């Protein structure tokens, strides 16, 4: 007999009564999960992900917030084209007043995953039962933990799932764009969701009423949700157009998937002129606001850089460079990110059982993300391996696999899944923690001029007491995402 089935039968019989009681106390189980997952993610940030989380690029946000909050101002900063104003700066500013400065990158990762799980619970509990939703969360955390460990053991460069816990804006902005889309979509379909829950056979009449009332209280009024949606996406546009585009495409997929298949063409053509006009007006306003920011703060013009790059190349050169860039990227994926390569096989195996909307979204995002990868990574900023632009694919892949595992017929008992999280805490508690070693190394550097990779870490680990200048290989100051010296 299969040993896995024997183990499952044992736990199902052993935890049967406790499982029934747990189902009645889902709120407490959710709190317990958030606590355990938060502890696991804290240990991941302090062990496996510590070096990338405390690298020069990742320390931009806490150092920027420190100058902002301490009264030094931000005029001396050379900002990137995506200035991280929303949501990264807001979240980091809140953490700045709550946690020690030297722990901000770690606590940012823990908080980001916590908000992600709350968003999952809010959205998926309208599609699944509460118990199944919590199981989905546990499976997501488990898959994230296993793949993180595999990435470390296989020596992936970079660790592909670090963007779940980092303030790398393309991932943080992507999460918040999904939150805004979910907020808008659920507020618009509140009545449909309530009727859906009332028709669910697995709930009694009392539970249906209680559940529908819970959703009615959770959802904001339609006018308020529309305002928050517009405000949030406006701030997101000013912070990172990549996250803005992905969020908008997600909204389009959701909206069209809800349309009647017979009438969607008629509805589309009736409203397309109005929508195009509104979108064009919106983009003009956003670009005017962004232009005024550029004149006051040193923010590079990404569109200008892209046009300058394309003007010097013929169509044949662009095609040649794009084709070879994708080919080189594929080779790096095979040789440097074997974790993602292995997960790809798991993803293909489960894909046919994904929710229909997730399938459509995934298939739509593949060409869009590849296009953005080429535009940004090859023709704008020349990233050798910008894997972060494909991050939404890893994210939706993990969501889909977690969905399938949570909905399987012979599910593992909930207490067993929670117990597995405790085991992960014990495992990562034994991992070496490099915090003290990294801090002592950067505090020992007393040079006035250092490479870019050391400038931010030195200022971070010395609490701003040491302020070295980042220098390029040619001996000139490095002025990309720095605040080490005042502008002329």
Number of C-alpha atoms within 10 A of each C-alpha: 5 6 8 9 11 11 11 16 15 12 16 20 12 12 17 15 10 14 16 11 11 17 14 11 11 14 13 12 18 21 11 13 22 19 13 20 26 20 19 25 28 22 24 25 25 24 18 22 24 20 15 17 24 25 14 19 17 19 20 22 23 24 21 21 19 21 17 14 14 8 8 11 13 17 15 17 21 22 22 18 18 20 20 24 17 22 20 22 19 13 16 22 18 12 19 20 10 11 12 10 17 17 15 21 23 23 25 25 24 24 17 21 21 18 15 18 22 14 18 18 19 19 17 18 17 19 14 18 15 18 18 20 24 24 25 26 25 25 21 22 23 19 17 18 19 14 19 21 18 17 23 16 11 14 14 18 16 16 23 21 20 24 21 20 24 26 29 20 25 24 23 21 27 21 22 24 25 20 20 23 21 21 21 22 18 22 22 17 13 19 13 11 18 19 12 14 20 19 13 13 9 11 14 12 13 9 13 20 15 12 17 20 12 12 20 16 9 13 18 18 12 16 10 13 19 18 12 16 19 14 13 19 25 18 17 25 22 21 25 23 18 20 24 23 19 20 23 16 16 21 20 13 16 18 11 13 15 11 13 10 9 8 9 14 11 9 12 13 10 11 10 11 11 10 12 11 10 11 12 11 11 12 13 11 13 15 13 11 12 16 15 10 13 15 9 9 16 18 20 16 14 15 12 10 13 16 12 13 15 15 9 9 12 10 10 9 12 16 12 11 16 19 13 11 18 15 12 14 16 14 12 16 18 14 11 19 21 19 24 21 14 13 16 13 11 14 19 12 11 16 17 12 15 18 12 11 14 18 17 15 19 19 11 14 18 13 11 14 19 15 14 15 24 21 16 19 20 21 19 19 14 12 13 12 18 17 19 19 20 19 20 20 17 17 17 16 23 19 19 24 22 23 24 18 19 23 15 10 8 12 14 17 19 24 16 14 16 17 11 13 20 14 12 18 18 12 12 20 16 10 13 10 17 13 15 8 9 15 16 12 12 18 17 10 13 12 12 12 16 18 16 22 13 19 24 30 25 25 19 25 19 17 15 15 11 17 20 22 22 24 19 14 9 7 10 9 17 17 19 14 21 23 23 19 15 11 11 4
